[in-house]
Amino acid sequence: MRAMAARFAYLGPEGTFTEAALAELDPQALTDALPCPSIGATLDAVRGGAAEQAVVPIENSVEGAVTATLDELATGPHLAIRAEVLLPVRFALLTRAGTALADIKTVGGHPQAQPQCRHWLAGHLPEAEWRPAASNAEAAHEVADGMLDAALAGAFAADRYGLAVLADGVSDVSGAVTRFVVVSRPGPIAAATGADRTSLVAFLREDHPGALMELLTEFAVRGVNLTRIESRPIGDGLGRYCFSIDCEGHLDDARVGEALMGLRRVCAEVRFLGSYPRQDGGRTQVRPGTSNAEFAQATAWLSRLRYGRV
């Protein structure tokens, strides 16, 4: 057992894209990082005190949301997003030395990997059986152990597991990017930068016509731009969903704060996951009438009306 908590836990084993994202965030962190076998275990390392922070994937530009992360953040013990890392993802086909394409009967990787290489696999390995693994690096490890013939993983994992790169750049879409989030236990949030993202989960109070429109209206009328919205089943019955949402702006922005207050009035629960800087540096859109100064002016005007000082 570790005498002290690791600075970071990450979806392992060594050689995953998540490890590469951690290296992008802080190269020095790899010396004391804790690899974990699943997204749930990675986040539980923070909840249980084995690590101070965790790095996990949350969405991909090709395949979309990483649902295991969304569900853990929505329904598990509360955690907070502190930062994000955007990592270009390029897949390679890793095999044992001497393996030819004709020899490959089984291919493994993380469930998010196969859809990103679907057309390449259909064109080059149409008869190969797909076997999902907890991570791409775990699939590479299984190739090294003879349990699989090939793995979809980053080319950098080949040396780690004594494998060969049989084919590089097997992704169907060049320029694919995966967004990773840095997660910790809840606490004070970082100050606004003007290029921020806020994440939350909204649970509808009841299912009725226009329920989703009511939720979206809280953002729209205040000029808050949504960058992602995903519906996820709650699990206690068909037709019961929550909504995982990312929006531009920071909790300290008046328009974002008021949107969250509006959601709190119409939803059964709103789980605030954090406000943090956007790694792409995209500035928050501020439409006319939605700046902090204009909200303050409107509040002052209402106060004067209430006290008869028109």
Protein Blocks (a to p, Z undefined) as FASTA:
>chain_A
ZZbdcfbdcdddehiaklmmmmmmommlmmmcccdfbfklmmmmmmnopafbdcddfbdf
klopafklmmmmmmmccdddfbdcdddddddddddehiafklpmbdcddfklmmmmmmmm
mmmmmmbccdddfbfklmmmmmmnopafbdcddfklmmmnopacfbghkafbghiacddd
dddddddddddehiacdddddddfbdcehklmmmmmmmmmnopacfbdcdddehlaghia
cdddddeddfklmklmmmmmmmmmmpmbdcdfbdcddfklpacdddehiafklmmmmmmm
mmmmmnopZZ
